[in-house]
């Protein structure tokens, strides 16, 4: 289910993820020469894509994470 909170999270998280990843890739691929221009070009493509991916993958990620935590807790529970 899509909620406003999930959408806001996707926008904010997408901003930070795309910022970091595109900056790293631009630096690795182009070095310091023309870094800002190449970074902005990549970021304008990646940012909308990341938002869509977060919105689509969030329910699946929450489900898988919940299963992992439940399994881990059942194996490491303290009994009195």
C-alpha positions as CSV (number, residue, x, y, z in Angstrom):
1,X,0.0,0.0,0.0
2,X,1.3,3.4,-0.9
3,X,1.1,6.0,1.8
4,X,2.2,9.6,1.9
5,X,4.9,8.6,4.5
6,X,6.3,6.0,2.1
7,X,6.4,8.4,-0.8
8,X,8.1,11.1,1.3
9,X,10.6,8.5,2.5
10,X,11.3,7.4,-1.2
11,X,11.9,11.0,-2.2
12,X,14.3,11.8,0.6
13,X,16.1,8.5,0.5
14,X,16.2,8.6,-3.2
15,X,17.9,12.0,-3.1
16,X,20.6,10.9,-0.7
17,X,21.2,7.5,-2.5
18,X,21.3,9.0,-6.0
19,X,23.5,11.9,-4.8
20,X,26.0,9.6,-3.3
21,X,26.1,7.0,-6.0
22,X,26.2,9.3,-9.0
23,X,28.9,11.5,-7.3
24,X,31.0,8.4,-6.7
25,X,30.5,7.0,-10.2
26,X,31.3,10.5,-11.8
27,X,34.4,10.8,-9.7
28,X,35.6,7.3,-10.6
29,X,34.8,7.7,-14.3
30,X,35.8,11.3,-15.0
31,X,38.0,12.3,-12.1
32,X,38.0,15.8,-10.8
33,X,37.9,17.3,-14.4
34,X,34.4,18.4,-15.3
35,X,33.0,16.5,-12.3
36,X,30.0,18.8,-11.6
37,X,28.8,18.7,-15.2
38,X,29.0,15.0,-15.5
39,X,27.5,14.4,-12.0
40,X,24.5,16.6,-12.7
41,X,23.9,14.9,-16.0
42,X,23.9,11.5,-14.3
43,X,21.9,12.6,-11.3
44,X,19.0,14.0,-13.4
45,X,18.5,10.6,-14.9
46,X,19.1,8.5,-11.8
47,X,17.1,10.5,-9.2
48,X,13.6,9.8,-10.7
49,X,14.6,6.2,-11.3
50,X,15.7,5.7,-7.7
51,X,12.4,7.1,-6.4
52,X,10.4,4.7,-8.4
53,X,12.6,1.8,-7.4
54,X,12.3,2.6,-3.7
55,X,8.5,2.9,-3.9
56,X,8.3,-0.5,-5.8
57,X,10.9,-2.4,-3.7
58,X,10.0,-1.0,-0.3
59,X,7.2,-3.5,0.4
60,X,9.3,-6.5,-0.7
61,X,12.3,-5.2,1.3
62,X,10.2,-4.8,4.4
63,X,8.7,-8.3,4.0
64,X,12.2,-9.9,3.6
65,X,13.6,-7.9,6.5
66,X,10.8,-8.8,8.8
67,X,11.3,-12.5,8.0
68,X,15.0,-12.3,8.7
69,X,14.4,-10.5,12.0
70,X,11.7,-13.0,13.1
71,X,14.0,-15.9,12.3
72,X,16.9,-14.3,14.1
73,X,14.8,-13.5,17.1
74,X,13.4,-17.0,17.3
75,X,16.9,-18.5,17.3
76,X,18.3,-16.0,19.8
77,X,15.4,-15.6,22.2
78,X,16.2,-15.7,25.9
79,X,14.0,-18.0,27.9
80,X,13.5,-17.7,31.6
